[in-house]
Amino acid sequence: MNVSLTRKLERWIDSRVKEGKYQTASQAVRDAVRQLVEREEELERLRREIDKGLKDIDRGRVRTLDMKQIKAEGRKRLAERKRREAPHKKSGSTDLR
């Protein structure tokens, strides 16, 4: 396969190779294409989820959202996560941070 790039893209790729991020221009192009594929796959997944939600709306499967309740639940989950992730301190130990 032969691919033509703009001069601007060639310079960008060359700079990434010179910086050591990639060993070759081919690696940089492969990485860019891989990321493009991943992005398009994610967009397609999101489109399917949106379609699913729109069908739920059409079928009347909706409910009113209570933002205060949603925020309270989010804060509760965050606090629980912080408690689980916090390092356990031994009693009497000194924190030298």
C-alpha positions in Angstrom: 0.0 0.0 0.0 1.3 3.4 -0.9 -0.1 6.4 1.1 0.5 10.1 0.3 0.6 12.5 3.2 0.6 16.3 3.3 3.9 17.9 4.0 2.5 19.0 7.4 1.7 15.4 8.4 5.1 14.2 7.1 6.8 16.8 9.4 4.7 15.8 12.3 5.6 12.1 11.9 9.2 13.0 11.4 9.3 15.0 14.6 7.7 12.1 16.5 10.4 9.7 15.2 13.2 12.2 16.0 11.8 12.6 19.5 12.0 8.8 19.9 8.3 8.3 20.4 8.5 5.9 17.3 11.3 4.1 15.8 10.0 4.5 12.2 7.5 6.6 10.3 5.6 3.3 9.6 5.1 2.7 13.3 3.7 6.2 13.7 1.3 5.7 10.9 0.2 2.3 12.2 -0.4 3.8 15.6 -2.4 6.6 14.2 -4.6 4.3 12.1 -5.1 1.9 15.1 -6.2 4.9 17.2 -8.6 6.0 14.4 -10.1 2.5 14.3 -10.6 2.5 18.1 -12.2 5.9 18.0 -14.6 4.8 15.2 -15.5 1.6 17.0 -16.2 3.6 20.2 -18.3 6.1 18.3 -20.3 3.2 16.8 -20.8 1.7 20.2 -22.1 5.1 21.5 -24.4 5.4 18.5 -25.9 2.0 19.3 -26.4 3.1 23.0 -28.1 6.3 21.8 -30.4 4.4 19.5 -31.2 2.0 22.4 -32.1 5.0 24.6 -34.2 6.6 21.9 -36.2 3.4 21.5 -36.8 3.3 25.2 -38.2 6.8 25.0 -40.5 5.8 22.1 -41.7 2.9 24.2 -42.4 5.1 27.2 -39.6 3.6 29.3 -38.6 6.9 30.9 -38.5 8.5 34.3 -38.0 11.9 35.8 -34.5 12.5 37.1 -34.0 14.1 40.5 -30.6 15.9 40.3 -30.3 16.3 44.1 -30.7 12.5 44.5 -28.3 11.8 41.6 -25.7 14.2 43.1 -26.1 12.7 46.6 -25.7 9.1 45.3 -22.6 10.2 43.4 -21.1 11.8 46.4 -21.8 8.7 48.5 -20.1 6.5 45.9 -17.1 8.8 45.8 -16.8 8.8 49.5 -17.0 5.0 49.6 -14.3 4.7 46.9 -12.0 7.1 48.8 -12.5 5.1 52.0 -11.6 1.8 50.2 -8.6 3.3 48.4 -7.2 5.2 51.5 -4.1 3.6 52.9 -4.7 2.0 56.3 -2.7 3.8 58.9 -1.4 2.0 62.0 -2.3 3.6 65.2 0.5 5.7 66.5 2.3 5.8 63.2 3.7 9.1 61.9 2.8 10.4 58.5 6.0 11.8 57.0 4.4 13.3 53.8 
